[in-house]
Amino acid sequence: MVTVSHVVNSVLTSRTYILMQEGNPSVWLIDCGDVSPIVDILSSLGGDSSVIKGILLTHVHYDHIYGLPRLTEMFPSLLVYTNEYGKKALTDIRLNYSKYHNDPIVYESENVVTCDEGTVIELFDGVQAKVYYTPGHNPSSFTYEVGDYLFTGDAYIPGVKVVTTFKGGDKVKAAESLEKILRLAESKTVCAGHEVDG
């Protein structure tokens, strides 16, 4: 069984999700923004024995990746999951939009793992993440199904229209992805990419 908590980040109220399993010192993240609250949660779990095993990126926009460099310094063996476009965007300050936040991120690592629709990622004993490709907001957009949870990033934020005006956005693909996500979301807890008032 997996336990999910989240951090509301200081940049655009994006969310970082923290996935844990009781008795397991390893944790997994969905996206990564502010690092300090994540470190605080790890410390409360078990101090130095807690380790971030991997980060599943819902898409490669600055507000969902800006914690990557620091977390990789702290946990050099952590794996980062995205697709080929996302891997390219991690190394391009224009594609990942870090240029426009005055915090240029060029993230190159042998630990970036490319995946796509249908990939299954082993998180914990008996717990897997199923990967669904849900483009439209961005060509790197993924939705992850983990048990009863569905992590949708910015491809689906309940009550908010999907933004398709950024580079790589596509209204038609966004609508197709939304249909897919809504089917997947039946009887699931939706964990979107941003905190929304109301």
Summary of the structure (lengths in Angstrom):
residues: 198
radius of gyration: 15.5
end to end distance: 29.7
largest distance: 46.5
contacts: 660
relative contact order: 0.16
helix: 25%
strand: 30%
